[in-house]
């Protein structure tokens, strides 16, 4: 769903108008989404990992330089109210 489905529909050749709706005010990620306590929160995808072929292909199709659109690789950690999960 989401961005991928919208892109596929736009490229499908169907005579359709595609509207992408997102709950965030800025779905591009440029504006941080903050929790009530002020901590940054990722409400959807938690990140892109190395060797993510569909994202790499999309960047290539859109003529985006990965070094210009992605931050450097960092270790990831996932926390729940119980603490560190992974």
KESE-206008 format. One record per residue: residue number from 1; residue in one letter; x, y, z of N, C-alpha, C in turn. Coordinates in nm, 4 decimals, decimal comma, m for minus. Example, Ala and Ser with C-alpha at 12.3 -4.5 7.8 and 13.67 -1.06 7.14 Angstrom:
<recs>
+-----+------+----------+----------+----------+----------+----------+----------+----------+----------+----------+
: seq : type :     n.xx :     n.yy :     n.zz :    ca.xx :    ca.yy :    ca.zz :     c.xx :     c.yy :     c.zz :
+-----+------+----------+----------+----------+----------+----------+----------+----------+----------+----------+
:   1 :    A :   1,3190 :  m0,5690 :   0,7800 :   1,2300 :  m0,4500 :   0,7800 :   1,3200 :  m0,3300 :   0,7800 :
:   2 :    S :   1,2850 :  m0,2250 :   0,7080 :   1,3670 :  m0,1060 :   0,7140 :   1,2900 :   0,0030 :   0,7870 :
+-----+------+----------+----------+----------+----------+----------+----------+----------+----------+----------+
</recs>
This chain:
<recs>
+-----+------+----------+----------+----------+----------+----------+----------+----------+----------+----------+
: seq : type :     n.xx :     n.yy :     n.zz :    ca.xx :    ca.yy :    ca.zz :     c.xx :     c.yy :     c.zz :
+-----+------+----------+----------+----------+----------+----------+----------+----------+----------+----------+
:   1 :    X :   0,0812 :  m0,1194 :   0,0000 :   0,0000 :   0,0000 :   0,0000 :   0,0849 :   0,1249 :   0,0000 :
:   2 :    X :   0,0237 :   0,2347 :   0,0181 :   0,0910 :   0,3630 :   0,0327 :   0,1607 :   0,4115 :  m0,0930 :
:   3 :    X :   0,2836 :   0,4594 :  m0,0739 :   0,3614 :   0,5184 :  m0,1830 :   0,3807 :   0,4200 :  m0,2984 :
:   4 :    X :   0,4110 :   0,2947 :  m0,2674 :   0,4332 :   0,1947 :  m0,3715 :   0,3084 :   0,1691 :  m0,4541 :
:   5 :    X :   0,1935 :   0,1603 :  m0,3872 :   0,0679 :   0,1388 :  m0,4584 :   0,0340 :   0,2592 :  m0,5456 :
:   6 :    X :   0,0553 :   0,3790 :  m0,4948 :   0,0284 :   0,5000 :  m0,5732 :   0,1169 :   0,5035 :  m0,6976 :
:   7 :    X :   0,2446 :   0,4708 :  m0,6821 :   0,3365 :   0,4694 :  m0,7959 :   0,2929 :   0,3650 :  m0,8983 :
:   8 :    X :   0,2577 :   0,2443 :  m0,8515 :   0,2156 :   0,1376 :  m0,9427 :   0,0895 :   0,1776 :  m1,0190 :
:   9 :    X :  m0,0064 :   0,2401 :  m0,9511 :  m0,1283 :   0,2839 :  m1,0187 :  m0,0996 :   0,3923 :  m1,1223 :
:  10 :    X :  m0,0121 :   0,4860 :  m1,0881 :   0,0233 :   0,5921 :  m1,1826 :   0,0898 :   0,5358 :  m1,3078 :
:  11 :    X :   0,1648 :   0,4295 :  m1,2919 :   0,2369 :   0,3694 :  m1,4049 :   0,1566 :   0,2610 :  m1,4766 :
:  12 :    X :   0,0380 :   0,2283 :  m1,4270 :  m0,0381 :   0,1145 :  m1,4787 :  m0,1035 :   0,1388 :  m1,6139 :
:  13 :    X :  m0,1188 :   0,2636 :  m1,6526 :  m0,1881 :   0,2927 :  m1,7771 :  m0,3385 :   0,3040 :  m1,7599 :
:  14 :    X :  m0,3889 :   0,2781 :  m1,6395 :  m0,5319 :   0,2937 :  m1,6134 :  m0,5697 :   0,4407 :  m1,6214 :
:  15 :    X :  m0,6900 :   0,4666 :  m1,6649 :  m0,7404 :   0,6032 :  m1,6679 :  m0,7977 :   0,6332 :  m1,5296 :
:  16 :    X :  m0,7100 :   0,6675 :  m1,4369 :  m0,7524 :   0,6884 :  m1,2985 :  m0,6766 :   0,8058 :  m1,2389 :
:  17 :    X :  m0,7424 :   0,8723 :  m1,1469 :  m0,6766 :   0,9780 :  m1,0704 :  m0,6355 :   0,9176 :  m0,9371 :
:  18 :    X :  m0,5093 :   0,9325 :  m0,8998 :  m0,4562 :   0,8715 :  m0,7787 :  m0,4327 :   0,9803 :  m0,6745 :
:  19 :    X :  m0,4857 :   0,9600 :  m0,5559 :  m0,4652 :   1,0522 :  m0,4446 :  m0,4013 :   0,9756 :  m0,3307 :
:  20 :    X :  m0,2875 :   1,0226 :  m0,2844 :  m0,2177 :   0,9600 :  m0,1725 :  m0,2519 :   1,0388 :  m0,0464 :
:  21 :    X :  m0,3058 :   0,9700 :   0,0519 :  m0,3458 :   1,0340 :   0,1781 :  m0,2552 :   0,9816 :   0,2885 :
:  22 :    X :  m0,2021 :   1,0723 :   0,3689 :  m0,1148 :   1,0345 :   0,4792 :  m0,1609 :   1,1071 :   0,6042 :
:  23 :    X :  m0,1524 :   1,0410 :   0,7174 :  m0,1966 :   1,1010 :   0,8431 :  m0,1012 :   1,2094 :   0,8933 :
:  24 :    X :   0,0247 :   1,2032 :   0,8504 :   0,1215 :   1,3025 :   0,8964 :   0,1092 :   1,4314 :   0,8170 :
:  25 :    X :   0,1325 :   1,5459 :   0,8797 :   0,1279 :   1,6721 :   0,8069 :   0,2350 :   1,6797 :   0,6977 :
:  26 :    X :   0,3499 :   1,6162 :   0,7187 :   0,4585 :   1,6150 :   0,6212 :   0,5069 :   1,4713 :   0,6021 :
:  27 :    X :   0,4495 :   1,3979 :   0,5068 :   0,4884 :   1,2578 :   0,4884 :   0,6259 :   1,2393 :   0,4243 :
:  28 :    X :   0,6937 :   1,3477 :   0,3892 :   0,8257 :   1,3357 :   0,3272 :   0,9335 :   1,3008 :   0,4287 :
:  29 :    X :   0,9093 :   1,3246 :   0,5567 :   1,0086 :   1,2991 :   0,6591 :   1,0993 :   1,4170 :   0,6874 :
:  30 :    X :   1,0834 :   1,5261 :   0,6124 :   1,1688 :   1,6436 :   0,6366 :   1,1372 :   1,7107 :   0,7697 :
:  31 :    X :   1,0092 :   1,7080 :   0,8079 :   0,9680 :   1,7666 :   0,9351 :   0,9536 :   1,6544 :   1,0365 :
:  32 :    X :   1,0283 :   1,6566 :   1,1459 :   1,0195 :   1,5464 :   1,2429 :   0,8809 :   1,5365 :   1,3054 :
:  33 :    X :   0,8385 :   1,4142 :   1,3273 :   0,7136 :   1,3860 :   1,3982 :   0,7530 :   1,3554 :   1,5416 :
:  34 :    X :   0,7006 :   1,4311 :   1,6368 :   0,7434 :   1,4189 :   1,7756 :   0,6334 :   1,3623 :   1,8640 :
:  35 :    X :   0,6743 :   1,2839 :   1,9629 :   0,5803 :   1,2310 :   2,0623 :   0,5386 :   1,3444 :   2,1563 :
:  36 :    X :   0,4445 :   1,3172 :   2,2439 :   0,4011 :   1,4184 :   2,3412 :   0,5157 :   1,4642 :   2,4290 :
:  37 :    X :   0,6148 :   1,3760 :   2,4506 :   0,7297 :   1,4132 :   2,5337 :   0,8397 :   1,4812 :   2,4534 :
:  38 :    X :   0,8184 :   1,4983 :   2,3207 :   0,9152 :   1,5680 :   2,2376 :   1,0183 :   1,4802 :   2,1702 :
:  39 :    X :   1,0052 :   1,3485 :   2,1850 :   1,1007 :   1,2572 :   2,1209 :   1,0572 :   1,2278 :   1,9779 :
:  40 :    X :   1,1534 :   1,2146 :   1,8848 :   1,1169 :   1,1831 :   1,7461 :   1,0554 :   1,0429 :   1,7361 :
:  41 :    X :   0,9503 :   1,0322 :   1,6557 :   0,8788 :   0,9065 :   1,6381 :   0,8650 :   0,8798 :   1,4881 :
:  42 :    X :   0,8873 :   0,7572 :   1,4478 :   0,8602 :   0,7165 :   1,3095 :   0,7276 :   0,6430 :   1,3120 :
:  43 :    X :   0,6261 :   0,7038 :   1,2535 :   0,4918 :   0,6478 :   1,2614 :   0,4671 :   0,5359 :   1,1609 :
:  44 :    X :   0,5535 :   0,5214 :   1,0651 :   0,5337 :   0,4183 :   0,9634 :   0,6565 :   0,3317 :   0,9500 :
:  45 :    X :   0,7169 :   0,3361 :   0,8335 :   0,8368 :   0,2576 :   0,8082 :   0,9446 :   0,2988 :   0,9070 :
:  46 :    X :   1,0125 :   0,2028 :   0,9627 :   1,1130 :   0,2336 :   1,0648 :   1,2495 :   0,2633 :   1,0047 :
:  47 :    X :   1,2660 :   0,2382 :   0,8787 :   1,3935 :   0,2697 :   0,8151 :   1,4146 :   0,1845 :   0,6927 :
:  48 :    X :   1,5205 :   0,2148 :   0,6220 :   1,5621 :   0,1353 :   0,5081 :   1,6986 :   0,0792 :   0,5414 :
:  49 :    X :   1,7128 :  m0,0485 :   0,5244 :   1,8381 :  m0,1134 :   0,5567 :   1,9214 :  m0,1311 :   0,4322 :
:  50 :    X :   2,0504 :  m0,1559 :   0,4506 :   2,1389 :  m0,1794 :   0,3361 :   2,0827 :  m0,2910 :   0,2498 :
:  51 :    X :   2,1099 :  m0,2837 :   0,1206 :   2,0663 :  m0,3862 :   0,0256 :   1,9150 :  m0,4024 :   0,0250 :
:  52 :    X :   1,8439 :  m0,2937 :   0,0143 :   1,6983 :  m0,2929 :   0,0071 :   1,6631 :  m0,2720 :  m0,1402 :
:  53 :    X :   1,6525 :  m0,3797 :  m0,2198 :   1,6485 :  m0,3681 :  m0,3657 :   1,5350 :  m0,2824 :  m0,4219 :
:  54 :    X :   1,4164 :  m0,2880 :  m0,3631 :   1,3082 :  m0,2074 :  m0,4209 :   1,3309 :  m0,0580 :  m0,3986 :
:  55 :    X :   1,3890 :  m0,0200 :  m0,2862 :   1,4178 :   0,1215 :  m0,2614 :   1,5333 :   0,1672 :  m0,3498 :
:  56 :    X :   1,6350 :   0,0831 :  m0,3639 :   1,7462 :   0,1173 :  m0,4530 :   1,6974 :   0,1347 :  m0,5961 :
:  57 :    X :   1,6086 :   0,0459 :  m0,6420 :   1,5540 :   0,0554 :  m0,7777 :   1,4704 :   0,1819 :  m0,7951 :
:  58 :    X :   1,3916 :   0,2160 :  m0,6935 :   1,3102 :   0,3368 :  m0,7010 :   1,3987 :   0,4609 :  m0,7121 :
:  59 :    X :   1,5043 :   0,4667 :  m0,6330 :   1,5975 :   0,5794 :  m0,6412 :   1,6557 :   0,5897 :  m0,7820 :
:  60 :    X :   1,6921 :   0,4762 :  m0,8378 :   1,7483 :   0,4737 :  m0,9724 :   1,6464 :   0,5222 :  m1,0754 :
:  61 :    X :   1,5216 :   0,4741 :  m1,0654 :   1,4166 :   0,5145 :  m1,1593 :   1,3895 :   0,6644 :  m1,1530 :
:  62 :    X :   1,4010 :   0,7217 :  m1,0347 :   1,3742 :   0,8643 :  m1,0150 :   1,4994 :   0,9512 :  m1,0315 :
:  63 :    X :   1,6105 :   0,8862 :  m1,0722 :   1,7385 :   0,9562 :  m1,0884 :   1,7826 :   1,0278 :  m0,9614 :
:  64 :    X :   1,7601 :   0,9624 :  m0,8472 :   1,8028 :   1,0173 :  m0,7186 :   1,9366 :   0,9556 :  m0,6799 :
:  65 :    X :   2,0271 :   1,0368 :  m0,6331 :   2,1549 :   0,9864 :  m0,5832 :   2,1362 :   0,9469 :  m0,4375 :
:  66 :    X :   2,1585 :   0,8198 :  m0,4079 :   2,1330 :   0,7703 :  m0,2724 :   2,2108 :   0,8477 :  m0,1670 :
:  67 :    X :   2,3318 :   0,8917 :  m0,2000 :   2,4115 :   0,9685 :  m0,1033 :   2,3476 :   1,1031 :  m0,0706 :
:  68 :    X :   2,2582 :   1,1506 :  m0,1592 :   2,1937 :   1,2803 :  m0,1366 :   2,0588 :   1,2678 :  m0,0660 :
:  69 :    X :   1,9977 :   1,1496 :  m0,0685 :   1,8646 :   1,1368 :  m0,0089 :   1,8616 :   1,0543 :   0,1190 :
:  70 :    X :   1,9673 :   0,9781 :   0,1461 :   1,9716 :   0,8965 :   0,2664 :   2,0845 :   0,9421 :   0,3573 :
:  71 :    X :   2,0626 :   0,9285 :   0,4860 :   2,1693 :   0,9562 :   0,5812 :   2,2657 :   0,8378 :   0,5815 :
:  72 :    X :   2,3778 :   0,8549 :   0,6434 :   2,4731 :   0,7451 :   0,6560 :   2,4111 :   0,6340 :   0,7402 :
:  73 :    X :   2,4572 :   0,5116 :   0,7174 :   2,4070 :   0,3957 :   0,7908 :   2,4354 :   0,4119 :   0,9402 :
:  74 :    X :   2,3354 :   0,3823 :   1,0200 :   2,3526 :   0,3815 :   1,1653 :   2,2937 :   0,2527 :   1,2204 :
:  75 :    X :   2,3383 :   0,2114 :   1,3354 :   2,2779 :   0,0963 :   1,4010 :   2,1355 :   0,1322 :   1,4401 :
:  76 :    X :   2,0465 :   0,0351 :   1,4363 :   1,9082 :   0,0619 :   1,4736 :   1,8718 :  m0,0157 :   1,5996 :
:  77 :    X :   1,7815 :   0,0424 :   1,6748 :   1,7301 :  m0,0199 :   1,7970 :   1,5811 :   0,0089 :   1,8036 :
:  78 :    X :   1,5054 :  m0,0883 :   1,8511 :   1,3617 :  m0,0697 :   1,8648 :   1,3243 :  m0,0815 :   2,0117 :
:  79 :    X :   1,2500 :   0,0181 :   2,0573 :   1,2102 :   0,0233 :   2,1973 :   1,0589 :   0,0149 :   2,2088 :
:  80 :    X :   1,0132 :  m0,0502 :   2,3106 :   0,8705 :  m0,0532 :   2,3470 :   0,8616 :   0,0064 :   2,4873 :
:  81 :    X :   0,7419 :   0,0191 :   2,5413 :   0,7326 :   0,0664 :   2,6802 :   0,8095 :  m0,0206 :   2,7794 :
:  82 :    X :   0,8388 :  m0,1465 :   2,7387 :   0,9146 :  m0,2362 :   2,8258 :   1,0654 :  m0,2200 :   2,8100 :
:  83 :    X :   1,1101 :  m0,1341 :   2,7182 :   1,2525 :  m0,1133 :   2,6968 :   1,2998 :  m0,1647 :   2,5622 :
:  84 :    X :   1,4287 :  m0,1892 :   2,5510 :   1,4895 :  m0,2324 :   2,4257 :   1,4336 :  m0,3673 :   2,3820 :
:  85 :    X :   1,3871 :  m0,3741 :   2,2581 :   1,3297 :  m0,4974 :   2,2034 :   1,4273 :  m0,5651 :   2,1070 :
:  86 :    X :   1,4961 :  m0,4881 :   2,0257 :   1,5885 :  m0,5448 :   1,9264 :   1,6968 :  m0,4445 :   1,8923 :
+-----+------+----------+----------+----------+----------+----------+----------+----------+----------+----------+
</recs>
